[in-house]
């Protein structure tokens, strides 16, 4: 800002330690940080990189930000006013009267009764034909699965008898298979 000029990196590395007290090793990092933050502009011209920062650009950026914030503030103020008007409009016809209070109490009583009826319906839910049918379907699937596993156990026992020559009672005892294992009918 002070010199209002355009510099190359090597020029800044010479000037910064003398005038600003920045070590020459950290100039490049600080400069890159300023470029990333938009406080310093950079451009490549030919094979050289040039850096500059003019006070007018910073002032212009602040003015744009201020205008943006002022417009957001105005917009928010309008929304607030509209909401206040909406609240006032909604309050019309909702004044506390004896009739309104009675209706609110009646509504509360009806809601409570609805909850009681729901609880009673849930109590008899197990007799609901849809629930009973669903239980039948679940039982059917479970029965098929149990029979499938029983079939698998018989197949493995048969294979073990053929392969190793074990007796059936010895296989049952070794694997904890009950003697009365059979298909579910």
Secondary structure, DSSP 8 states (H G I E B T S, - for coil): --S---EEHHHHHHHHHHHT---TTTHHHHHHHHHHTTSSEEEEETTEEEEE--HHHHHHHHHHHHHHHHHHHHHHHHHHHHHHHHHHHHHTT----HHHHHHHHHHHHHHHHHHHHHHHHHHTGGG-HHHHHHHHHHHHHHHHHHHHHHHHHHHHHHHHHHHH---HHHHHHHHT--TT-----
